[in-house]
Amino acid sequence: MLLDNNNLSSFSGFENLRDIGGDLTITDNDNMESIAGFTNISSLRNLTISINPNLIAIEGMNGALNVMG
């Protein structure tokens, strides 16, 4: 869960993460501009992205073959 972190503008360092056994929630991050650091994710239960007013790019989750919710 990544929420209410106004210092976070993008993701890096998650390139080797392959499986999230639960939910990924990215909410209320005022300076978030890009979600591009999850390039190798292949499975997660639920994905919620909301209230990120400066978000202009959602890329890098194209490998998520199995979203269960």
N, C-alpha and C positions, 0 to 999 in steps of 0.2 A: 504494500500500500504506500503510495507516494502522494501525500496530500498536504496542502497548505504550506508549501515551501517556496517562498517568493524569491529565494536565492538560486533556485534550480532553473536553468534555461535550456538544458539538453541532457541527454544521457550518454555516458561513455563508460567503458569498463564492463559492460554486460554482454560483450560479443561471444563469450564462451558459454553463457547460460543456455541450456537446451530444453529444460523442462521446468515448468512451474507447477507444482503439485496442487495448487489452489488457484486463488483469484489474483489478478493484477488490476489494481485500481489506481488511476492517475487522475487526481481531482484537485481543483482549486490551487493551481500553481500559476500565479499571475505572470511570471516571466518565462514560462516554458514555451519555447519556440519550435522545438523539434523532438519527435520521438523516433529516433533512428538507431538506437544502440542495442536493440534486441534482434540482431540479424540471424541468429541461429535458433531461436525459439521454435520448437516443433509442437509443443503441447502445453495447454493451460486450461483451467476449468472455465473461468469467466474473465472477460476483459471489459473494463469500464473506463472510459475516457470522457471526462466532463469538466466544465467550468475552468478551462485553461484558455483565457481570452486572447493570448498572443500566439497560440499554437497555429503554425502555418504548414507543418509537414508531419505526416504520419507515415513513416517508411520503415522498412527493415523487419516487419513482422510477416512478410510474405511467406516465410517458411512454416508458419503456424498451421499445420495440417489438421490439428485436432483441438478445436475449441468446444468444450462440452456444454456450455451454457449459453 
